């Protein structure tokens, strides 16, 4: 963490923002250890099958132009693929929003100039699943080699 960074102060300010009951939602730029997140997840190999998973952030691993990576632990998992995400399991979580607004602007501008469109992994669920499938192929190829 940066010198002078206080998770407690951030949480206090977040609560105070919530107390204001504004129509504009609170924009989270990053997560801290102990934050809990809940997602509906769909595996790359089973279209339409999904499960609900609740995670707790253990550590910020890193971030750059493609997004942020966190080490998380599963605290609850329900649904047909719950055995693939066992409670207590440790997984990496990639958030496709860079940690700084400057990085986000640069990434989106560069992608738009190169591909004349939005950053697909963030806007198209099929592209995100294909990207995850590509990662699986790379890992399996590396294991064979």
Buried (B, 14 or more C-beta within 10 A) or exposed (E): EEEEEEEEEEEEEEEEBEEEEEEEEEEEEBBBEEBEBEEEBBBBEEEEEBBBBBBBBBEBEEBEBBBBBBBBEBBBBEBEBBEBBEEEBEEEBBBBBBBBEEBBEEBBEEBEEEEEEEBBBBEBEEEBBBBBEEEEEEEEEEEEE
